[in-house]
Amino acid sequence: MDNIQEFRRWKGPSPNEFSFLLNNKKITGKTGWDVLNVSENIVGESKIHQIVLSGISEINKGLEITISYVVYPNLPIIRKKIDFKNTGLGELKIESLDVESLNIPWGSTHNIIYQNYGRYKNIGPFLGNWDDPLIIAHDPVFGHGIVVGNEAPGVLKRISVCLDGRTLDAGLTHSDQNYAFRKWLNPGENWKSTWVFTGLYSNKNPREIVDGPVREFVRKYMGIRLAAIPERPTFVYNTWKPFRRDVNEKLIFELADAAADCGVEEFIIDDGWQIGFGDWEIDYGKFLNGLKPVFDYIKSKGMKPGLWLSMGAASTDSKVFKEHPEWFAKYKDGKFVNLQNEKGDRFSACFTTGWKDYIKDKILNLVEGNGLEYVKLDFAIVASAYRYGGDVSGCYAENHSHKDRQESFLEIYRGAWQMFDELHKEAPNLFIDCTFETMGELQIIMDYHCF
Ligand SMILES: [Zn+2]
């Protein structure tokens, strides 16, 4: 197509379709785009509709985007992402990305939001955060609405409804927020956004779409691994309560007997099995024969053996910290930082560095050498669940692959997810338990990436 087209999809009043800041200028579906290509492909049971747009105005030229809409058989759900490509000669900065930007046909006065995965009711304008992997925007007058799922990881989620007229936006944190998302694109570089999914309903009861189509979409099409496991553990015992770090071989044998008698299916040895943080070497003072005989005993009792590990922290006296200080996150003063808490005896590593492969190999060694089947991955990697204000978060290091601290937020999460993927590939039976501390805020228990 050689004629200039204005890209529109929604029939409501003036929808943006998407929105972001490009080198500090606001770009939307109405900024001015050439349609380069429109395609439709069937992948498995789903169909992917793609539209490729090229920026033609002063403020978006040099940028090409591909919007993907995925639809599923007999489900009122659309999954959407945007791929970015820098086709120009200069560096591009992307911020405040709303992957979805729609208008809803009702106003804020009777806008009902079921927030926090649809659990709490809110009336009026709404700004959602990390607690909102899913919201329902409901119009009680006509008994219809829209369900919105935000697949952005951890603290990077943002959804808003009726903050400004009748808009509904979903995607990544904006530049004026804590944990503000940012992505830098060099000429020729590509980048894929996180996903957002939406679904419409008109059957009065807003819970029905969550309990029906959304559940089916998450289970069948989102690709979460938990759905593929036929039997999921219900009863898990963890030694942290009440023994804290005071664990040893004798105690674990006794506890394993008792736990098996109680019907426990997974037995997790929490902090205290190791010496310090970072090297993840067994404390042979506590476990004279190592962990293998302990794990074998737990298995003989019909339970899966698990271990706690702080996936991003290392003690200042650890071998890894001394040998690879370049893998560690920095604070704005240029010093190493402990993202988890204020203890000065340990620092946080950055998952955009060689640390990712290092910690993966440590976990794989525990799987292969000792028969580990469950790993509880804990402690902050992006932000702390116990510090407020967002100041101590992300990584300011100037020699990592992220250009600045704001770019580090998503890159660190993506590094961690990549490690999970690689672990699953190399140890398919390993159960990975990623805690809310790792996700970055207190009690983030519902995030599609946890599963
Ligand atoms: Zn870093």
Boltz pocket constraint, residues with backbone or C-beta under 6 A from the ligand:
constraints:
  - pocket:
      binder: B
      contacts: [[A, 328], [A, 329], [A, 330], [A, 350], [A, 351], [A, 352], [A, 395], [A, 396], [A, 397], [A, 400], [A, 401], [A, 402], [A, 408]]
      max_distance: 6.0
